[in-house]
C-alpha cells in the first residue's frame, strides 16, 4: 500500500491569482458578450503564471502585489459557480502515492488510474492507464456518473442565492463530451471508439446528459443560470481530435440537450474551454448552441480576429493574444495588441486576454508593459468609437 496523498502539490491552487475587484456589472457583461450592446471590451488574465514564473519575477524585483497579480488592473465581471456536481462522483479509491522521486510523483487517483505528476513545471498529471476499453468496463463505471442526491452539497442553494444577490454571473458546469471519454479511455481510444464502438460513446453521453438534466432542473428552480460552461481540451496544433461529423453525431446533440434547458431558463452564454486549433469546428459547435470560446491559442493556429470576422455574432471569444510575444520586446507586444484590440472594439463580444498561462522566461517588464499598452489602446479606440471607458487612475498615470 502507498501513502495517502496530502497537501496541495498539484499546482493549480498554488498558481491562483488575484484579479482585483470586478468593475463590469452582470448585465453589461452578458449584453456585451452576446453582441446586444456596443460597450468597451473586458480585460482579464485567464490562468496566470506557469510553475516557476513567480520565482523568476521575484528575482527581477516584483512586489508581493505583482506576484499575486493584484497590482495589475483588469476590467472584469463578478462570477460564481453554482456549486453542484455534474461529473464523476463517489471515488473508487482514496488517492495514494505509489512512487515518489525528485522528478515525479506516481499516484493512484480517485478513478483508480495510475497518474504521473512531473515536479517543478507541470500543473496537470498525466494518466499512465485508463479504466474503460469497452461497454462492460463502462457499465462498471457508469454508476459514478448517474444522478444521486449527493450531487447537491449541504448549503449549495443558500450560497448560490447569496452570489446572485451580490450580482454575480452564475455559471453552471457540465462534463465535457470528449474530455469525459478521454479521462476514461485516452485520446486514441476515444477517436477509434467513435467508429468502432459508437454504442459505447452514445451511452456515455446519454448518461451524462440524463444526470446533468436532472441536476439542472433542480438548480433552475432556485437560481438563475447565466452561463453554461464545458471543458473539453480536444485539440492540438494539428487540429481537433473530433471533427464536424463526430460533433453532429455525438457531441452536438448532448450540447443541445443541455443548452436548450439553460436557454429556456434565461441563460445567455454557453462557453467552451479547449486548447489547440479549434477553428475547423467552430461552426459545427455554433450549430448546437455554443456561443463563447476560450483561450483561442495562436500557437495552435487560431487567429481570433479572423474567427470573429467569420463567425460574429454567433461566437464570442476570450483570449487569442499570443503569450509568447511578451518575451519579444515592446514593439512585438504593441504590434500584437494593435492587430487585435482595435478590430475587437469594433466587433464587440471579445474579452481581452492572453491565450493561456504566462510561460517561464516572460520578463516582468514585458508583462507590465503589456497591461499598460492594453489600457492605452483601449482608451484610444473606445474614445474614437464613442464608447464609455473608465480608465483607472493608476493606469492613466
Helices and strands as residue ranges (DSSP letters): E 3-4, G 13-15, H 26-33, E 42-43, H 53-59, H 64-68, E 79-81, E 96-100, E 104-108, E 114-118, E 126-127, H 135-141, G 142-145, G 149-151, H 156-165, E 169-174, H 177-185, H 187-196, H 198-220, E 227-231, E 235-236, E 239-240, H 244-246, I 247-251, H 252-264, E 269-273, G 279-281, H 282-286, E 292-294, G 298-300, H 304-311, E 316-318, G 323-327, H 330-347, E 350-352, H 364-385, H 393-396
